[in-house]
Amino acid sequence: TWGSALDQNSAQNIKMADFDLTAPISQYLDRHMVFAILDWVLEKKLYRSEDVLKARYDLARQTKMADFACESYRAIHKSDPADADQWRSSVLQELKEAKDACGKLATLFDENETDPDLVALRESGNFGYDVLREKLAVTDSQMEALFKLAKLTFDCGRYESALSMLDIYRRFGRDEEKRLGALWGKLSAAILCGRHAEAVDDINTLRDVIDGRINADPLEQLQQRTWLIHWSLLVFFNVDNGRTLFIEWLLADKWLNVIQTNCPHILRYLT
């Protein structure tokens, strides 16, 4: 729950709070997606602002976004948390170590890098693993290290950079489980960057992957389908004909069964 509904609020807002789906939907979203929802809830004054601000700070503490978390803390307490400087230093150290582990591969994603060959390589995006080996002396271990750097970069709120890193790892990484994780991360980053058309492609790929895992654990498959349904709410209502595509997809038996079993609140979006 994000706090108690405002007793003194207008009748309209009280009714909105009664039907607010923030809590049931947020539990199936990446935590970074929830910030926009909390900001909307704050703007609509559905709950006490102190409760929402505290929820936003508590959520930010679970990320690497130290500056954003401090901003949220200041909105409540008018000062930074006591460990603000230590936290920032720790995040920067983690990033440095992750970049070092990637070697020259990390420079491919550095927007401050002005080397003409690197800039051209980055902007083209049209290269194979052999080109990375030749131009940047990339090793397999450095490519695997890119996954960790991408996760850290994403957790710092640098979604565009993370999206690029995850795309590269999806193409050239060797660990199949990490490659699947990178696809989820890429979808999340695309959503947060507002790249909805790209996100639709990622959703379709994930849907095929989930449906194609015949020997997968049923509970895990149920969980993955539930997550994908909720993430898709942030995509299909932002693309042309998206609502129709969303409904047609979820009326398929195996997906409708997920909604009826695990998240009946989604039925609201199918009517």
Phi and psi in degrees as a GROMACS rama.xvg file:
@    title "Ramachandran Plot"
@    xaxis  label "Phi"
@    yaxis  label "Psi"
@TYPE xy
-103.931  17.6942  TRP-2
118.509  174.069  GLY-3
-84.1518  146.904  SER-4
-64.5716  146.161  ALA-5
-67.027  120.955  LEU-6
-66.4833  -34.1442  ASP-7
-91.3121  3.33723  GLN-8
-73.4792  169.03  ASN-9
-66.4277  157.71  SER-10
-59.3962  -35.9512  ALA-11
-63.0426  -46.6525  GLN-12
-68.9577  -32.8608  ASN-13
-64.2163  -41.7412  ILE-14
-63.9231  -39.5914  LYS-15
-61.6362  -41.5184  MET-16
-64.4203  -36.2753  ALA-17
-60.2926  -31.7942  ASP-18
-109.035  11.2488  PHE-19
-66.3714  131.761  ASP-20
-103.442  16.5497  LEU-21
-54.3075  -51.2818  THR-22
-65.8517  -51.5548  ALA-23
-65.2786  -31.7611  PRO-24
-78.0424  -42.1093  ILE-25
-61.7451  -28.7701  SER-26
-67.4295  -13.789  GLN-27
-110.975  11.3734  TYR-28
-106.785  154.596  LEU-29
-60.7426  140.289  ASP-30
-58.0878  -29.3452  ARG-31
-67.6154  -27.2673  HIS-32
-72.1309  -23.3048  MET-33
-74.7773  -23.6355  VAL-34
-58.7184  -42.7928  PHE-35
-64.1539  -36.2156  ALA-36
-66.6264  -42.3543  ILE-37
-63.9512  -37.9265  LEU-38
-64.1478  -38.7897  ASP-39
-65.2761  -44.1786  TRP-40
-61.0674  -40.1205  VAL-41
-64.3843  -43.2904  LEU-42
-64.7129  -39.6867  GLU-43
-79.3347  -9.62126  LYS-44
57.6592  42.2905  LYS-45
-75.1503  -27.8287  LEU-46
-134.644  167.964  TYR-47
-59.366  131.776  ARG-48
-59.3162  -35.4131  SER-49
-62.2099  -37.9481  GLU-50
-66.7811  -42.1349  ASP-51
-68.8081  -42.515  VAL-52
-63.6266  -38.908  LEU-53
-66.7072  -40.7608  LYS-54
-61.8455  -39.3079  ALA-55
-66.3322  -41.0251  ARG-56
-66.1163  -46.0246  TYR-57
-59.7717  -38.1945  ASP-58
-68.8242  -42.1506  LEU-59
-64.2403  -29.953  ALA-60
-66.6655  -17.4264  ARG-61
-89.2666  2.46756  GLN-62
-113.699  -170.766  THR-63
-105.094  13.4708  LYS-64
-85.3303  74.2733  MET-65
-61.3  -44.658  ALA-66
-64.5921  -41.7182  ASP-67
-66.1014  -40.266  PHE-68
-63.2521  -41.6081  ALA-69
-64.0983  -37.8372  CYS-70
-61.6161  -42.5271  GLU-71
-66.3396  -38.2746  SER-72
-65.7593  -42.1736  TYR-73
-63.2915  -31.5598  ARG-74
-64.6538  -23.1946  ALA-75
-97.9476  -47.3911  ILE-76
-107.685  -4.86559  HIS-77
65.3243  19.1322  LYS-78
-155.623  166.151  SER-79
-79.0777  154.568  ASP-80
-63.3879  154.3  PRO-81
-60.4666  -30.2274  ALA-82
-99.4206  19.252  ASP-83
-56.4567  -51.8208  ALA-84
-64.4958  -41.8234  ASP-85
-63.1175  -40.4695  GLN-86
-64.9152  -45.7759  TRP-87
-59.5962  -44.3156  ARG-88
-62.7838  -39.5081  SER-89
-64.6242  -41.7374  SER-90
-64.9925  -44.1334  VAL-91
-62.642  -37.6834  LEU-92
-66.4641  -41.5319  GLN-93
-60.0145  -43.3295  GLU-94
-64.1367  -41.9324  LEU-95
-60.9944  -46.0813  LYS-96
-64.6332  -39.2478  GLU-97
-67.0606  -40.0594  ALA-98
-66.2406  -42.5742  LYS-99
-59.2341  -37.6413  ASP-100
-67.852  -21.4239  ALA-101
-89.8776  -8.77179  CYS-102
60.5853  -141.652  GLY-103
-68.813  -16.0118  LYS-104
-58.6892  -33.6384  LEU-105
-64.5336  -28.9481  ALA-106
-68.3144  -19.9978  THR-107
-63.43  -24.3936  LEU-108
-108.222  7.47145  PHE-109
-89.4622  108.173  ASP-110
-66.8245  -15.7257  GLU-111
-86.8946  -5.76721  ASN-112
-74.9293  121.895  GLU-113
-107.92  2.05432  THR-114
-56.9892  122.382  ASP-115
-55.2417  -40.5065  PRO-116
-65.1731  -41.5338  ASP-117
-67.0618  -42.4801  LEU-118
-60.9902  -45.4951  VAL-119
-62.8646  -41.0444  ALA-120
-63.9847  -44.6817  LEU-121
-64.5135  -43.8888  ARG-122
-71.5435  -31.8348  GLU-123
-72.5288  -43.0402  SER-124
64.9645  1.72926  GLY-125
-104.455  83.239  ASN-126
-152.834  157.709  PHE-127
-106.39  178.635  GLY-128
-63.2511  -32.5116  TYR-129
-63.4503  -34.7285  ASP-130
-67.615  -41.8834  VAL-131
-63.1922  -38.4742  LEU-132
-64.1869  -42.2506  ARG-133
-72.658  -46.5156  GLU-134
-80.6449  -35.7795  LYS-135
-120.405  3.73544  LEU-136
53.9397  41.0777  ALA-137
-72.0455  133.834  VAL-138
-104.856  166.483  THR-139
-61.3278  -39.2331  ASP-140
-66.7223  -35.3785  SER-141
-68.4831  -37.5149  GLN-142
-63.9505  -40.3388  MET-143
-67.2585  -33.8321  GLU-144
-67.175  -23.4478  ALA-145
-62.5602  -30.872  LEU-146
-61.2231  -44.4647  PHE-147
-65.453  -41.8114  LYS-148
-62.2015  -39.9901  LEU-149
-62.5409  -42.9097  ALA-150
-64.2353  -42.5198  LYS-151
-63.9315  -43.5955  LEU-152
-62.3375  -43.2783  THR-153
-60.7002  -45.0948  PHE-154
-68.1238  -18.6756  ASP-155
-84.5165  -2.74908  CYS-156
88.2727  10.8613  GLY-157
-96.9756  76.3142  ARG-158
-71.2248  -36.0311  TYR-159
-63.1534  -46.5721  GLU-160
-63.9622  -42.3681  SER-161
-61.9284  -39.5174  ALA-162
-59.6658  -44.1017  LEU-163
-63.9954  -43.0518  SER-164
-64.2168  -43.3868  MET-165
-67.3108  -32.9946  LEU-166
-64.2126  -42.7349  ASP-167
-64.6543  -43.7965  ILE-168
-65.0234  -38.3767  TYR-169
-58.512  -35.0013  ARG-170
-80.2417  -35.7407  ARG-171
-123.293  -7.52509  PHE-172
-66.4685  153.512  GLY-173
-102.133  -23.0236  ARG-174
-84.3035  114.386  ASP-175
-64.3394  -39.3181  GLU-176
-65.1075  -40.9363  GLU-177
-66.417  -36.3925  LYS-178
-64.2901  -36.6212  ARG-179
-67.6114  -43.106  LEU-180
-60.2477  -37.5354  GLY-181
-65.5541  -33.5397  ALA-182
-67.4489  -41.7932  LEU-183
-61.6397  -43.7322  TRP-184
-64.6431  -39.3686  GLY-185
-63.3341  -41.408  LYS-186
-61.8152  -45.6403  LEU-187
-60.4495  -44.4766  SER-188
-64.9654  -40.1334  ALA-189
-62.5454  -41.1474  ALA-190
-61.7332  -46.8937  ILE-191
-70.628  -22.0455  LEU-192
-89.4493  -4.16668  CYS-193
75.9393  19.4385  GLY-194
-90.781  73.8041  ARG-195
-70.5898  -36.6049  HIS-196
-63.5384  -41.5672  ALA-197
-65.2981  -37.2364  GLU-198
-64.5978  -36.5015  ALA-199
-60.8659  -42.4747  VAL-200
-61.2609  -42.2173  ASP-201
-65.9608  -37.972  ASP-202
-62.4002  -44.6337  ILE-203
-62.6363  -39.5333  ASN-204
-64.9242  -45.6769  THR-205
-63.7069  -40.2479  LEU-206
-60.0365  -43.2782  ARG-207
-65.997  -39.1201  ASP-208
-64.0798  -46.9206  VAL-209
-63.1752  -45.8291  ILE-210
-66.9417  -28.5597  ASP-211
-83.3232  -8.00532  GLY-212
-86.2358  79.4808  ARG-213
-61.7131  -38.0849  ILE-214
-95.9933  15.5367  ASN-215
-69.3681  153.651  ALA-216
-62.472  125.243  ASP-217
-56.9887  -37.9191  PRO-218
-67.8538  -40.8531  LEU-219
-64.78  -40.7029  GLU-220
-64.3893  -40.277  GLN-221
-61.6693  -43.8447  LEU-222
-63.3585  -44.2413  GLN-223
-65.845  -40.3258  GLN-224
-64.7301  -39.2398  ARG-225
-62.7032  -44.2984  THR-226
-62.2312  -44.8385  TRP-227
-64.3657  -38.293  LEU-228
-59.1822  -46.7823  ILE-229
-69.2333  -41.3404  HIS-230
-62.1648  -34.4701  TRP-231
-66.513  -23.976  SER-232
-57.0442  -32.678  LEU-233
-83.7351  -1.10113  LEU-234
-114.685  -57.8574  VAL-235
-67.0722  -23.3336  PHE-236
-84.6896  6.26062  PHE-237
-120.483  13.1416  ASN-238
-128.398  156.348  VAL-239
-60.0452  133.199  ASP-240
61.4538  17.3891  ASN-241
-64.5025  -41.544  GLY-242
-60.287  -42.2559  ARG-243
-63.2596  -44.7338  THR-244
-62.304  -41.0272  LEU-245
-61.5581  -47.554  PHE-246
-66.8577  -44.0513  ILE-247
-59.9166  -41.2417  GLU-248
-63.6268  -48.7278  TRP-249
-79.667  -9.85825  LEU-250
-83.1821  -7.05674  LEU-251
-63.7308  141.806  ALA-252
-51.5604  -49.9115  ASP-253
-66.5957  -31.0049  LYS-254
-84.04  -37.0307  TRP-255
-63.6964  -34.8747  LEU-256
-64.0509  -36.461  ASN-257
-61.1798  -45.3806  VAL-258
-62.8468  -46.7956  ILE-259
-66.4116  -30.4697  GLN-260
-85.5015  -44.2041  THR-261
-114.639  -24.9289  ASN-262
-149.975  65.815  CYS-263
-60.6523  -17.557  PRO-264
-63.572  -19.8309  HIS-265
-70.4856  -19.64  ILE-266
-57.0294  -26.2286  LEU-267
-57.9726  -32.7065  ARG-268
-86.2609  -5.12941  TYR-269
-102.749  1.24648  LEU-270
